[in-house]
Amino acid sequence: MAAAYYGNSNVGAAIHSSKYGRGGNFPDFLLKITIKAFDRVLKEGHYDFLVFVPPTESGKLVEEFAGRLSREIKVPLFCRLIKSRDTQPQKVFQPAVLKKSNIKGAFEYANPGELKGKSILLFDDICDSGATIKEIGRVLTQCGADKITPLVIAKTVGGDLDND
């Protein structure tokens, strides 16, 4: 579920400024539209944990936003998903196959047993090809998660979303 599109919009400008232009935390209006999207489509589901995608270059920006989101939607935040190796920012790759290769095997969950049979809300700021979310979904599934539902602030316009 994406709250908005990244493209040429105030959403894209706000995310870009916060991530790459030293614009500080994501602004409150991004939290409001993300909560609105959650309420519209995902609210009726049950989620045991909210897990966020670890950063490549944005520091604690996504983690801080996920904490705010967690408090608002009342889904406990778990910060045990870690990057097990360095990766390049996904934005530098165009074909989906290169994005997949960049993040393959790059994540692990610090306490896998706690995910067995659980329903996870997986949060990231931007989705382009879906490669990162799919790779993390694979890891969480291997840890025994029963259901994984992605939620992002924005989906890129024209992203090369693959279908595998």
Backbone as CSV, one residue per row, in Angstrom:
resi,resn,N_x,N_y,N_z,CA_x,CA_y,CA_z,C_x,C_y,C_z
1,MET,0.848,-1.178,0.000,0.000,0.000,0.000,0.888,1.232,0.000
2,ALA,0.706,2.093,-0.948,1.440,3.358,-1.016,0.480,4.505,-0.726
3,ALA,0.898,5.433,0.117,0.065,6.580,0.461,-0.025,7.572,-0.691
4,ALA,1.032,7.650,-1.525,1.070,8.636,-2.604,2.095,8.200,-3.639
5,TYR,2.210,8.984,-4.701,3.255,8.775,-5.691,4.401,9.728,-5.417
6,TYR,5.617,9.273,-5.747,6.818,10.050,-5.488,7.015,11.140,-6.528
7,GLY,6.874,10.857,-7.781,7.056,11.765,-8.925,7.207,13.239,-8.634
8,ASN,6.743,14.050,-9.519,6.803,15.498,-9.377,5.623,15.964,-8.541
9,SER,5.786,15.914,-7.230,4.704,16.290,-6.331,5.299,16.847,-5.048
10,ASN,4.425,17.387,-4.201,4.913,17.855,-2.907,5.379,16.688,-2.041
11,VAL,4.816,15.508,-2.247,5.250,14.319,-1.517,6.686,13.978,-1.906
12,GLY,6.929,13.883,-3.200,8.278,13.577,-3.677,9.287,14.626,-3.249
13,ALA,8.896,15.887,-3.334,9.807,16.976,-2.939,10.134,16.900,-1.455
14,ALA,9.142,16.602,-0.627,9.370,16.519,0.823,10.273,15.342,1.172
15,ILE,10.026,14.191,0.560,10.873,13.027,0.824,12.292,13.307,0.353
16,HIS,12.422,13.821,-0.852,13.749,14.101,-1.411,14.507,15.102,-0.537
17,SER,13.853,16.149,-0.105,14.501,17.155,0.738,14.964,16.558,2.061
18,SER,14.130,15.740,2.681,14.489,15.135,3.961,15.628,14.127,3.814
19,LYS,15.573,13.318,2.754,16.580,12.265,2.579,17.908,12.776,2.038
20,TYR,17.844,13.658,1.054,19.057,14.015,0.320,19.444,15.484,0.445
21,GLY,18.531,16.315,0.927,18.805,17.738,0.991,18.962,18.257,2.405
22,ARG,19.119,17.349,3.340,19.258,17.720,4.753,18.070,18.549,5.236
23,GLY,16.886,18.122,4.814,15.657,18.826,5.176,15.080,18.400,6.507
24,GLY,15.805,17.614,7.287,15.308,17.183,8.590,14.341,16.027,8.483
25,ASN,13.594,15.810,9.552,12.623,14.718,9.597,11.564,14.875,8.512
26,PHE,10.957,13.743,8.154,9.840,13.812,7.226,8.758,14.701,7.850
27,PRO,8.152,15.584,7.064,7.145,16.492,7.619,5.865,15.770,8.040
28,ASP,5.127,16.443,8.916,3.898,15.866,9.470,2.876,15.493,8.411
29,PHE,2.811,16.234,7.306,1.788,15.910,6.307,2.033,14.531,5.688
30,LEU,3.303,14.076,5.640,3.577,12.727,5.138,3.046,11.673,6.104
31,LEU,3.160,11.947,7.383,2.596,11.035,8.376,1.075,10.985,8.233
32,LYS,0.466,12.123,8.043,-1.000,12.173,7.915,-1.493,11.393,6.701
33,ILE,-0.820,11.529,5.551,-1.298,10.797,4.368,-1.013,9.301,4.489
34,THR,0.062,8.940,5.190,0.364,7.519,5.392,-0.669,6.885,6.316
35,ILE,-1.035,7.588,7.371,-2.079,7.094,8.283,-3.414,7.004,7.549
36,LYS,-3.710,7.978,6.720,-4.966,7.956,5.953,-5.012,6.738,5.032
37,ALA,-3.897,6.433,4.357,-3.843,5.253,3.485,-3.992,3.978,4.308
38,PHE,-3.333,3.920,5.452,-3.461,2.755,6.341,-4.920,2.583,6.760
39,ASP,-5.534,3.666,7.217,-6.929,3.596,7.680,-7.871,3.168,6.565
40,ARG,-7.609,3.632,5.342,-8.494,3.344,4.213,-8.418,1.881,3.780
41,VAL,-7.222,1.283,3.827,-7.050,-0.043,3.233,-6.617,-1.126,4.225
42,LEU,-5.820,-0.780,5.215,-5.186,-1.805,6.042,-5.672,-1.868,7.485
43,LYS,-6.423,-0.901,7.917,-6.785,-0.775,9.329,-7.501,-2.000,9.886
44,GLU,-8.310,-2.648,9.082,-9.085,-3.791,9.564,-8.231,-5.035,9.806
45,GLY,-7.004,-5.036,9.285,-6.121,-6.177,9.499,-5.519,-6.154,10.890
46,HIS,-5.000,-7.297,11.305,-4.305,-7.384,12.593,-2.805,-7.468,12.309
47,TYR,-2.032,-6.648,13.000,-0.579,-6.637,12.826,0.077,-6.748,14.191
48,ASP,0.938,-7.750,14.342,1.650,-7.938,15.607,2.791,-6.945,15.767
49,PHE,3.482,-6.645,14.652,4.644,-5.763,14.699,4.678,-4.867,13.471
50,LEU,5.282,-3.694,13.646,5.662,-2.850,12.527,7.186,-2.933,12.444
51,VAL,7.688,-3.331,11.294,9.124,-3.452,11.050,9.472,-2.472,9.938
52,PHE,10.574,-1.745,10.095,10.961,-0.769,9.067,12.226,-1.238,8.352
53,VAL,12.383,-0.785,7.128,13.543,-1.114,6.310,14.749,-0.314,6.819
54,PRO,15.856,-1.003,7.127,17.054,-0.286,7.587,17.599,0.627,6.488
55,PRO,18.202,1.749,6.878,18.650,2.736,5.896,19.928,2.342,5.175
56,THR,20.095,2.905,3.986,21.356,2.830,3.265,22.148,4.104,3.503
57,GLU,21.451,5.248,3.413,22.162,6.509,3.566,21.379,7.587,4.300
58,SER,20.182,7.298,4.751,19.345,8.348,5.351,19.356,8.340,6.873
59,GLY,20.276,7.634,7.484,20.369,7.621,8.945,19.101,7.093,9.585
60,LYS,18.636,7.773,10.606,17.469,7.323,11.371,16.150,7.912,10.870
61,LEU,16.158,8.465,9.676,14.979,9.129,9.127,13.771,8.184,9.050
62,VAL,13.942,7.016,8.453,12.836,6.058,8.309,12.458,5.483,9.674
63,GLU,13.456,5.195,10.503,13.181,4.657,11.844,12.355,5.647,12.673
64,GLU,12.720,6.918,12.637,11.994,7.938,13.392,10.552,8.043,12.892
65,PHE,10.375,8.040,11.582,9.030,8.109,11.008,8.234,6.865,11.392
66,ALA,8.866,5.696,11.325,8.188,4.449,11.695,7.751,4.481,13.154
67,GLY,8.554,5.076,14.012,8.176,5.210,15.419,6.940,6.076,15.589
68,ARG,6.891,7.181,14.874,5.716,8.061,14.915,4.488,7.326,14.376
69,LEU,4.674,6.628,13.249,3.584,5.871,12.642,3.085,4.788,13.597
70,SER,4.003,4.067,14.215,3.672,3.008,15.158,2.788,3.519,16.290
71,ARG,3.159,4.644,16.839,2.367,5.221,17.941,0.966,5.615,17.473
72,GLU,0.869,6.162,16.268,-0.431,6.621,15.765,-1.374,5.477,15.413
73,ILE,-0.842,4.429,14.800,-1.707,3.319,14.377,-1.763,2.199,15.414
74,LYS,-0.992,2.366,16.486,-1.003,1.431,17.621,-0.583,0.009,17.234
75,VAL,0.502,-0.058,16.458,1.133,-1.338,16.119,2.553,-1.256,16.668
76,PRO,2.952,-2.178,17.552,4.283,-2.096,18.174,5.415,-2.110,17.153
77,LEU,6.384,-1.238,17.360,7.550,-1.129,16.489,8.628,-2.090,16.970
78,PHE,9.136,-2.904,16.050,10.249,-3.802,16.358,11.408,-3.432,15.448
79,CYS,12.558,-3.198,16.052,13.734,-2.694,15.331,14.812,-3.755,15.196
80,ARG,14.432,-4.986,14.911,15.403,-6.065,14.871,15.812,-6.502,13.456
81,LEU,15.268,-5.855,12.450,15.699,-6.115,11.072,16.989,-5.340,10.861
82,ILE,18.041,-6.045,10.466,19.336,-5.388,10.299,19.901,-5.667,8.914
83,LYS,20.756,-4.767,8.502,21.486,-4.958,7.256,22.744,-5.742,7.598
84,SER,22.905,-6.878,6.953,24.044,-7.738,7.261,25.266,-7.411,6.410
85,ARG,25.076,-6.564,5.419,26.201,-6.113,4.599,25.843,-4.777,3.966
86,ASP,26.859,-4.052,3.544,26.630,-2.770,2.887,26.008,-2.977,1.511
87,THR,25.158,-2.050,1.141,24.544,-2.034,-0.191,24.666,-0.629,-0.753
88,GLN,24.467,-0.525,-2.039,24.393,0.780,-2.683,22.945,1.265,-2.600
89,PRO,22.713,2.562,-2.620,21.325,3.047,-2.675,20.621,2.477,-3.912
90,GLN,19.404,2.002,-3.744,18.668,1.389,-4.847,18.433,2.379,-5.990
91,LYS,18.402,3.674,-5.680,18.123,4.677,-6.703,19.188,4.723,-7.795
92,VAL,20.385,4.168,-7.544,21.448,4.236,-8.553,21.306,3.170,-9.628
93,PHE,20.409,2.193,-9.419,20.215,1.107,-10.375,18.924,1.310,-11.149
94,GLN,18.943,0.986,-12.445,17.730,1.104,-13.244,17.022,-0.237,-13.426
95,PRO,17.641,-1.219,-14.054,16.891,-2.473,-14.235,16.626,-3.162,-12.888
96,ALA,15.452,-3.751,-12.765,15.071,-4.442,-11.532,16.070,-5.530,-11.160
97,VAL,16.661,-6.188,-12.160,17.598,-7.270,-11.869,18.816,-6.750,-11.101
98,LEU,19.257,-5.530,-11.377,20.384,-4.951,-10.649,19.979,-4.559,-9.232
99,LYS,18.756,-4.105,-9.075,18.259,-3.784,-7.739,18.186,-5.052,-6.886
100,LYS,17.689,-6.129,-7.471,17.611,-7.409,-6.758,18.991,-7.880,-6.329
101,SER,19.929,-7.806,-7.248,21.299,-8.242,-6.972,21.930,-7.408,-5.861
102,ASN,21.656,-6.124,-5.856,22.219,-5.209,-4.868,21.815,-5.579,-3.443
103,ILE,20.584,-6.017,-3.247,20.103,-6.260,-1.890,19.944,-7.739,-1.527
104,LYS,20.214,-8.635,-2.472,20.082,-10.072,-2.195,20.992,-10.467,-1.028
105,GLY,20.415,-11.078,-0.018,21.177,-11.534,1.138,21.675,-10.417,2.043
106,ALA,21.128,-9.210,1.897,21.639,-8.063,2.657,20.941,-7.835,3.999
107,PHE,19.909,-8.634,4.313,19.148,-8.401,5.543,19.047,-9.680,6.363
108,GLU,18.938,-9.480,7.672,18.631,-10.586,8.574,17.826,-10.031,9.739
109,TYR,17.187,-10.927,10.447,16.376,-10.518,11.586,17.052,-11.030,12.846
110,ALA,17.307,-10.132,13.793,18.121,-10.436,14.969,17.515,-11.486,15.894
111,ASN,16.206,-11.594,15.966,15.560,-12.574,16.839,14.466,-13.284,16.047
112,PRO,14.865,-14.198,15.145,13.893,-14.776,14.204,12.736,-15.513,14.858
113,GLY,12.943,-16.114,16.006,11.880,-16.882,16.650,10.663,-16.068,17.016
114,GLU,10.834,-14.778,17.255,9.694,-13.950,17.657,8.721,-13.688,16.508
115,LEU,9.110,-14.029,15.282,8.244,-13.786,14.127,7.350,-14.969,13.774
116,LYS,7.600,-16.116,14.362,6.843,-17.316,14.007,5.344,-17.098,14.222
117,GLY,4.589,-17.227,13.111,3.145,-17.093,13.152,2.636,-15.665,13.280
118,LYS,3.514,-14.691,13.168,3.131,-13.294,13.366,2.754,-12.608,12.058
119,SER,1.988,-11.540,12.204,1.585,-10.703,11.086,2.377,-9.403,11.166
120,ILE,3.117,-9.112,10.098,4.060,-8.001,10.091,3.589,-6.912,9.131
121,LEU,3.630,-5.666,9.596,3.448,-4.500,8.739,4.856,-3.999,8.442
122,LEU,5.268,-4.083,7.184,6.619,-3.725,6.761,6.609,-2.327,6.166
123,PHE,7.341,-1.401,6.793,7.307,-0.004,6.379,8.615,0.420,5.712
124,ASP,8.470,1.175,4.615,9.597,1.854,3.975,9.096,3.199,3.466
125,ASP,10.016,4.087,3.154,9.600,5.407,2.688,9.207,5.397,1.223
126,ILE,10.013,4.731,0.378,9.767,4.744,-1.070,9.827,3.322,-1.617
127,CYS,8.939,3.024,-2.551,8.992,1.765,-3.293,9.136,2.095,-4.770
128,ASP,10.134,1.486,-5.395,10.320,1.668,-6.839,10.042,0.334,-7.512
129,SER,10.995,-0.553,-7.512,10.820,-1.860,-8.152,10.168,-2.879,-7.220
130,GLY,10.215,-2.622,-5.924,9.718,-3.593,-4.952,10.774,-4.599,-4.538
131,ALA,11.985,-4.504,-5.072,13.041,-5.483,-4.794,13.407,-5.534,-3.314
132,THR,13.522,-4.389,-2.669,13.887,-4.366,-1.249,12.792,-4.992,-0.406
133,ILE,11.555,-4.616,-0.657,10.441,-5.172,0.119,10.333,-6.680,-0.099
134,LYS,10.526,-7.126,-1.331,10.462,-8.569,-1.613,11.586,-9.322,-0.920
135,GLU,12.791,-8.765,-0.923,13.917,-9.429,-0.259,13.685,-9.501,1.251
136,ILE,13.221,-8.430,1.833,12.936,-8.446,3.270,11.768,-9.379,3.556
137,GLY,10.766,-9.398,2.699,9.659,-10.337,2.857,10.138,-11.774,2.855
138,ARG,11.117,-12.084,1.996,11.691,-13.425,1.957,12.354,-13.762,3.292
139,VAL,13.100,-12.815,3.839,13.788,-13.027,5.121,12.769,-13.227,6.246
140,LEU,11.758,-12.375,6.298,10.749,-12.479,7.355,9.954,-13.781,7.242
141,THR,9.688,-14.211,6.016,8.998,-15.487,5.791,9.858,-16.648,6.283
142,GLN,11.151,-16.601,5.998,12.060,-17.649,6.480,12.112,-17.693,8.011
143,CYS,11.847,-16.560,8.645,11.812,-16.495,10.110,10.476,-16.981,10.663
144,GLY,9.540,-17.307,9.790,8.263,-17.858,10.230,7.100,-16.887,10.239
145,ALA,7.298,-15.665,9.738,6.180,-14.719,9.698,5.042,-15.314,8.873
146,ASP,3.845,-15.156,9.363,2.667,-15.711,8.710,2.140,-14.798,7.608
147,LYS,2.206,-13.480,7.845,1.668,-12.504,6.899,2.569,-11.271,6.922
148,ILE,2.874,-10.751,5.752,3.694,-9.543,5.633,2.952,-8.579,4.716
149,THR,2.658,-7.393,5.236,1.938,-6.383,4.479,2.819,-5.144,4.346
150,PRO,3.223,-4.797,3.125,4.044,-3.586,2.954,3.207,-2.312,2.984
151,LEU,3.799,-1.275,3.585,3.211,0.056,3.612,4.340,1.044,3.352
152,VAL,4.166,1.891,2.347,5.183,2.890,2.014,4.542,4.269,1.924
153,ILE,5.372,5.288,2.134,4.863,6.648,1.967,4.545,6.882,0.499
154,ALA,5.484,6.485,-0.377,5.294,6.801,-1.798,5.821,5.707,-2.710
155,LYS,5.143,5.541,-3.807,5.558,4.665,-4.907,6.063,5.561,-6.010
156,THR,7.216,5.221,-6.586,7.730,6.045,-7.667,6.845,5.917,-8.901
157,VAL,6.777,6.971,-9.658,6.046,6.974,-10.927,6.951,6.345,-11.959
158,GLY,6.457,5.318,-12.645,7.258,4.684,-13.678,8.296,3.722,-13.161
159,GLY,8.209,3.334,-11.876,9.132,2.342,-11.333,8.985,1.043,-12.097
160,ASP,10.068,0.283,-12.175,10.040,-0.953,-12.966,9.641,-2.133,-12.094
161,LEU,8.443,-2.061,-11.513,7.935,-3.100,-10.643,7.912,-4.423,-11.397
162,ASP,8.656,-5.387,-10.860,8.680,-6.690,-11.525,7.629,-7.594,-10.901
163,ASN,7.359,-8.691,-11.554,6.248,-9.547,-11.151,6.674,-10.921,-10.672
164,ASP,7.855,-11.087,-10.115,8.201,-12.440,-9.678,8.093,-12.613,-8.187
